[in-house]
C-alpha cells in the first residue's frame, strides 16, 4: 500500500513539473516570436 502511494506521489510530482515546464516552454517560444517580429 505504501509503495503504491509513493509511486503515485512520484507520478503526480512528475506530472506537475511537466505541466510547469510546458507552460514555461510556451512562454519562452512566445517571447522568442515577439522579439523576432520586433527585430
mmCIF file of the N, C-alpha and C atoms, coordinates in Angstrom:
data_MODEL
# 
_entry.id   MODEL 
# 
loop_
_atom_site.group_PDB 
_atom_site.id 
_atom_site.type_symbol 
_atom_site.label_atom_id 
_atom_site.label_alt_id 
_atom_site.label_comp_id 
_atom_site.label_asym_id 
_atom_site.label_entity_id 
_atom_site.label_seq_id 
_atom_site.pdbx_PDB_ins_code 
_atom_site.Cartn_x 
_atom_site.Cartn_y 
_atom_site.Cartn_z 
_atom_site.occupancy 
_atom_site.B_iso_or_equiv 
_atom_site.pdbx_formal_charge 
_atom_site.auth_seq_id 
_atom_site.auth_comp_id 
_atom_site.auth_asym_id 
_atom_site.auth_atom_id 
_atom_site.pdbx_PDB_model_num 
ATOM 1   N N  . UNK A 1 1  ? 0.841  -1.199 0.000   1.00 0.00 ? 1  UNK A N  1 
ATOM 2   C CA . UNK A 1 1  ? 0.000  0.000  0.000   1.00 0.00 ? 1  UNK A CA 1 
ATOM 3   C C  . UNK A 1 1  ? 0.876  1.248  0.000   1.00 0.00 ? 1  UNK A C  1 
ATOM 4   N N  . UNK A 1 2  ? 1.879  1.277  0.884   1.00 0.00 ? 2  UNK A N  1 
ATOM 5   C CA . UNK A 1 2  ? 2.742  2.464  0.955   1.00 0.00 ? 2  UNK A CA 1 
ATOM 6   C C  . UNK A 1 2  ? 3.541  2.614  -0.340  1.00 0.00 ? 2  UNK A C  1 
ATOM 7   N N  . UNK A 1 3  ? 3.930  1.473  -0.940  1.00 0.00 ? 3  UNK A N  1 
ATOM 8   C CA . UNK A 1 3  ? 4.701  1.530  -2.189  1.00 0.00 ? 3  UNK A CA 1 
ATOM 9   C C  . UNK A 1 3  ? 3.846  2.158  -3.295  1.00 0.00 ? 3  UNK A C  1 
ATOM 10  N N  . UNK A 1 4  ? 2.575  1.780  -3.340  1.00 0.00 ? 4  UNK A N  1 
ATOM 11  C CA . UNK A 1 4  ? 1.679  2.340  -4.356  1.00 0.00 ? 4  UNK A CA 1 
ATOM 12  C C  . UNK A 1 4  ? 1.518  3.843  -4.133  1.00 0.00 ? 4  UNK A C  1 
ATOM 13  N N  . UNK A 1 5  ? 1.361  4.249  -2.870  1.00 0.00 ? 5  UNK A N  1 
ATOM 14  C CA . UNK A 1 5  ? 1.197  5.666  -2.563  1.00 0.00 ? 5  UNK A CA 1 
ATOM 15  C C  . UNK A 1 5  ? 2.450  6.440  -2.969  1.00 0.00 ? 5  UNK A C  1 
ATOM 16  N N  . UNK A 1 6  ? 3.619  5.853  -2.702  1.00 0.00 ? 6  UNK A N  1 
ATOM 17  C CA . UNK A 1 6  ? 4.864  6.535  -3.070  1.00 0.00 ? 6  UNK A CA 1 
ATOM 18  C C  . UNK A 1 6  ? 4.962  6.691  -4.586  1.00 0.00 ? 6  UNK A C  1 
ATOM 19  N N  . UNK A 1 7  ? 4.622  5.633  -5.329  1.00 0.00 ? 7  UNK A N  1 
ATOM 20  C CA . UNK A 1 7  ? 4.714  5.700  -6.792  1.00 0.00 ? 7  UNK A CA 1 
ATOM 21  C C  . UNK A 1 7  ? 3.712  6.721  -7.323  1.00 0.00 ? 7  UNK A C  1 
ATOM 22  N N  . UNK A 1 8  ? 2.507  6.771  -6.740  1.00 0.00 ? 8  UNK A N  1 
ATOM 23  C CA . UNK A 1 8  ? 1.510  7.740  -7.193  1.00 0.00 ? 8  UNK A CA 1 
ATOM 24  C C  . UNK A 1 8  ? 1.976  9.154  -6.895  1.00 0.00 ? 8  UNK A C  1 
ATOM 25  N N  . UNK A 1 9  ? 2.581  9.360  -5.718  1.00 0.00 ? 9  UNK A N  1 
ATOM 26  C CA . UNK A 1 9  ? 3.085  10.683 -5.362  1.00 0.00 ? 9  UNK A CA 1 
ATOM 27  C C  . UNK A 1 9  ? 4.187  11.107 -6.311  1.00 0.00 ? 9  UNK A C  1 
ATOM 28  N N  . UNK A 1 10 ? 5.056  10.177 -6.642  1.00 0.00 ? 10 UNK A N  1 
ATOM 29  C CA . UNK A 1 10 ? 6.147  10.482 -7.566  1.00 0.00 ? 10 UNK A CA 1 
ATOM 30  C C  . UNK A 1 10 ? 5.575  10.842 -8.939  1.00 0.00 ? 10 UNK A C  1 
ATOM 31  N N  . UNK A 1 11 ? 4.588  10.082 -9.382  1.00 0.00 ? 11 UNK A N  1 
ATOM 32  C CA . UNK A 1 11 ? 3.976  10.331 -10.686 1.00 0.00 ? 11 UNK A CA 1 
ATOM 33  C C  . UNK A 1 11 ? 3.302  11.706 -10.701 1.00 0.00 ? 11 UNK A C  1 
ATOM 34  N N  . UNK A 1 12 ? 2.624  12.058 -9.600  1.00 0.00 ? 12 UNK A N  1 
ATOM 35  C CA . UNK A 1 12 ? 1.971  13.363 -9.513  1.00 0.00 ? 12 UNK A CA 1 
ATOM 36  C C  . UNK A 1 12 ? 2.991  14.486 -9.589  1.00 0.00 ? 12 UNK A C  1 
ATOM 37  N N  . UNK A 1 13 ? 4.128  14.324 -8.902  1.00 0.00 ? 13 UNK A N  1 
ATOM 38  C CA . UNK A 1 13 ? 5.168  15.351 -8.942  1.00 0.00 ? 13 UNK A CA 1 
ATOM 39  C C  . UNK A 1 13 ? 5.729  15.483 -10.352 1.00 0.00 ? 13 UNK A C  1 
ATOM 40  N N  . UNK A 1 14 ? 5.935  14.369 -11.034 1.00 0.00 ? 14 UNK A N  1 
ATOM 41  C CA . UNK A 1 14 ? 6.445  14.413 -12.403 1.00 0.00 ? 14 UNK A CA 1 
ATOM 42  C C  . UNK A 1 14 ? 5.455  15.130 -13.312 1.00 0.00 ? 14 UNK A C  1 
ATOM 43  N N  . UNK A 1 15 ? 4.165  14.837 -13.148 1.00 0.00 ? 15 UNK A N  1 
ATOM 44  C CA . UNK A 1 15 ? 3.156  15.468 -13.993 1.00 0.00 ? 15 UNK A CA 1 
ATOM 45  C C  . UNK A 1 15 ? 3.118  16.973 -13.759 1.00 0.00 ? 15 UNK A C  1 
ATOM 46  N N  . UNK A 1 16 ? 3.171  17.416 -12.493 1.00 0.00 ? 16 UNK A N  1 
ATOM 47  C CA . UNK A 1 16 ? 3.125  18.850 -12.199 1.00 0.00 ? 16 UNK A CA 1 
ATOM 48  C C  . UNK A 1 16 ? 4.358  19.544 -12.755 1.00 0.00 ? 16 UNK A C  1 
ATOM 49  N N  . UNK A 1 17 ? 5.527  18.911 -12.626 1.00 0.00 ? 17 UNK A N  1 
ATOM 50  C CA . UNK A 1 17 ? 6.753  19.519 -13.148 1.00 0.00 ? 17 UNK A CA 1 
ATOM 51  C C  . UNK A 1 17 ? 6.692  19.573 -14.672 1.00 0.00 ? 17 UNK A C  1 
ATOM 52  N N  . UNK A 1 18 ? 6.091  18.549 -15.297 1.00 0.00 ? 18 UNK A N  1 
ATOM 53  C CA . UNK A 1 18 ? 5.950  18.555 -16.755 1.00 0.00 ? 18 UNK A CA 1 
ATOM 54  C C  . UNK A 1 18 ? 5.025  19.687 -17.181 1.00 0.00 ? 18 UNK A C  1 
ATOM 55  N N  . UNK A 1 19 ? 3.925  19.892 -16.441 1.00 0.00 ? 19 UNK A N  1 
ATOM 56  C CA . UNK A 1 19 ? 2.989  20.972 -16.781 1.00 0.00 ? 19 UNK A CA 1 
ATOM 57  C C  . UNK A 1 19 ? 3.687  22.321 -16.663 1.00 0.00 ? 19 UNK A C  1 
ATOM 58  N N  . UNK A 1 20 ? 4.456  22.528 -15.588 1.00 0.00 ? 20 UNK A N  1 
ATOM 59  C CA . UNK A 1 20 ? 5.171  23.792 -15.398 1.00 0.00 ? 20 UNK A CA 1 
ATOM 60  C C  . UNK A 1 20 ? 6.179  23.994 -16.520 1.00 0.00 ? 20 UNK A C  1 
ATOM 61  N N  . UNK A 1 21 ? 6.922  22.951 -16.842 1.00 0.00 ? 21 UNK A N  1 
ATOM 62  C CA . UNK A 1 21 ? 7.906  23.048 -17.919 1.00 0.00 ? 21 UNK A CA 1 
ATOM 63  C C  . UNK A 1 21 ? 7.231  23.351 -19.248 1.00 0.00 ? 21 UNK A C  1 
ATOM 64  N N  . UNK A 1 22 ? 6.053  22.768 -19.485 1.00 0.00 ? 22 UNK A N  1 
ATOM 65  C CA . UNK A 1 22 ? 5.327  23.002 -20.730 1.00 0.00 ? 22 UNK A CA 1 
ATOM 66  C C  . UNK A 1 22 ? 4.892  24.464 -20.809 1.00 0.00 ? 22 UNK A C  1 
ATOM 67  N N  . UNK A 1 23 ? 4.381  25.009 -19.694 1.00 0.00 ? 23 UNK A N  1 
ATOM 68  C CA . UNK A 1 23 ? 3.945  26.411 -19.681 1.00 0.00 ? 23 UNK A CA 1 
ATOM 69  C C  . UNK A 1 23 ? 5.131  27.335 -19.891 1.00 0.00 ? 23 UNK A C  1 
ATOM 70  N N  . UNK A 1 24 ? 6.261  27.041 -19.235 1.00 0.00 ? 24 UNK A N  1 
ATOM 71  C CA . UNK A 1 24 ? 7.458  27.869 -19.412 1.00 0.00 ? 24 UNK A CA 1 
ATOM 72  C C  . UNK A 1 24 ? 7.933  27.795 -20.853 1.00 0.00 ? 24 UNK A C  1 
ATOM 73  N N  . UNK A 1 25 ? 7.844  26.622 -21.454 1.00 0.00 ? 25 UNK A N  1 
ATOM 74  C CA . UNK A 1 25 ? 8.253  26.461 -22.849 1.00 0.00 ? 25 UNK A CA 1 
ATOM 75  C C  . UNK A 1 25 ? 7.386  27.313 -23.771 1.00 0.00 ? 25 UNK A C  1 
ATOM 76  N N  . UNK A 1 26 ? 6.067  27.351 -23.486 1.00 0.00 ? 26 UNK A N  1 
ATOM 77  C CA . UNK A 1 26 ? 5.162  28.160 -24.311 1.00 0.00 ? 26 UNK A CA 1 
ATOM 78  C C  . UNK A 1 26 ? 5.516  29.638 -24.164 1.00 0.00 ? 26 UNK A C  1 
ATOM 79  N N  . UNK A 1 27 ? 5.766  30.083 -22.921 1.00 0.00 ? 27 UNK A N  1 
ATOM 80  C CA . UNK A 1 27 ? 6.124  31.490 -22.706 1.00 0.00 ? 27 UNK A CA 1 
ATOM 81  C C  . UNK A 1 27 ? 7.431  31.818 -23.420 1.00 0.00 ? 27 UNK A C  1 
ATOM 82  N N  . UNK A 1 28 ? 8.411  30.928 -23.330 1.00 0.00 ? 28 UNK A N  1 
ATOM 83  C CA . UNK A 1 28 ? 9.706  31.165 -23.968 1.00 0.00 ? 28 UNK A CA 1 
ATOM 84  C C  . UNK A 1 28 ? 9.533  31.259 -25.481 1.00 0.00 ? 28 UNK A C  1 
ATOM 85  N N  . UNK A 1 29 ? 8.761  30.328 -26.055 1.00 0.00 ? 29 UNK A N  1 
ATOM 86  C CA . UNK A 1 29 ? 8.525  30.337 -27.501 1.00 0.00 ? 29 UNK A CA 1 
ATOM 87  C C  . UNK A 1 29 ? 7.782  31.611 -27.907 1.00 0.00 ? 29 UNK A C  1 
ATOM 88  N N  . UNK A 1 30 ? 6.789  32.016 -27.092 1.00 0.00 ? 30 UNK A N  1 
ATOM 89  C CA . UNK A 1 30 ? 6.002  33.215 -27.397 1.00 0.00 ? 30 UNK A CA 1 
ATOM 90  C C  . UNK A 1 30 ? 6.884  34.454 -27.412 1.00 0.00 ? 30 UNK A C  1 
ATOM 91  N N  . UNK A 1 31 ? 7.739  34.607 -26.392 1.00 0.00 ? 31 UNK A N  1 
ATOM 92  C CA . UNK A 1 31 ? 8.604  35.790 -26.332 1.00 0.00 ? 31 UNK A CA 1 
ATOM 93  C C  . UNK A 1 31 ? 9.642  35.769 -27.439 1.00 0.00 ? 31 UNK A C  1 
ATOM 94  N N  . UNK A 1 32 ? 10.120 34.581 -27.811 1.00 0.00 ? 32 UNK A N  1 
ATOM 95  C CA . UNK A 1 32 ? 11.072 34.487 -28.928 1.00 0.00 ? 32 UNK A CA 1 
ATOM 96  C C  . UNK A 1 32 ? 10.400 34.981 -30.202 1.00 0.00 ? 32 UNK A C  1 
ATOM 97  N N  . UNK A 1 33 ? 9.152  34.592 -30.420 1.00 0.00 ? 33 UNK A N  1 
ATOM 98  C CA . UNK A 1 33 ? 8.427  35.019 -31.617 1.00 0.00 ? 33 UNK A CA 1 
ATOM 99  C C  . UNK A 1 33 ? 8.198  36.531 -31.587 1.00 0.00 ? 33 UNK A C  1 
ATOM 100 N N  . UNK A 1 34 ? 7.844  37.064 -30.417 1.00 0.00 ? 34 UNK A N  1 
ATOM 101 C CA . UNK A 1 34 ? 7.596  38.509 -30.297 1.00 0.00 ? 34 UNK A CA 1 
ATOM 102 C C  . UNK A 1 34 ? 8.870  39.288 -30.586 1.00 0.00 ? 34 UNK A C  1 
ATOM 103 N N  . UNK A 1 35 ? 9.977  38.883 -29.965 1.00 0.00 ? 35 UNK A N  1 
ATOM 104 C CA . UNK A 1 35 ? 11.244 39.593 -30.181 1.00 0.00 ? 35 UNK A CA 1 
ATOM 105 C C  . UNK A 1 35 ? 11.681 39.470 -31.636 1.00 0.00 ? 35 UNK A C  1 
ATOM 106 N N  . UNK A 1 36 ? 11.446 38.319 -32.236 1.00 0.00 ? 36 UNK A N  1 
ATOM 107 C CA . UNK A 1 36 ? 11.847 38.114 -33.627 1.00 0.00 ? 36 UNK A CA 1 
ATOM 108 C C  . UNK A 1 36 ? 11.021 39.025 -34.541 1.00 0.00 ? 36 UNK A C  1 
ATOM 109 N N  . UNK A 1 37 ? 9.727  39.165 -34.254 1.00 0.00 ? 37 UNK A N  1 
ATOM 110 C CA . UNK A 1 37 ? 8.876  40.029 -35.074 1.00 0.00 ? 37 UNK A CA 1 
ATOM 111 C C  . UNK A 1 37 ? 9.264  41.497 -34.899 1.00 0.00 ? 37 UNK A C  1 
ATOM 112 N N  . UNK A 1 38 ? 9.612  41.892 -33.682 1.00 0.00 ? 38 UNK A N  1 
ATOM 113 C CA . UNK A 1 38 ? 10.003 43.282 -33.429 1.00 0.00 ? 38 UNK A CA 1 
ATOM 114 C C  . UNK A 1 38 ? 11.343 43.588 -34.085 1.00 0.00 ? 38 UNK A C  1 
ATOM 115 N N  . UNK A 1 39 ? 12.236 42.585 -34.073 1.00 0.00 ? 39 UNK A N  1 
ATOM 116 C CA . UNK A 1 39 ? 13.569 42.807 -34.638 1.00 0.00 ? 39 UNK A CA 1 
ATOM 117 C C  . UNK A 1 39 ? 13.517 42.742 -36.154 1.00 0.00 ? 39 UNK A C  1 
# 
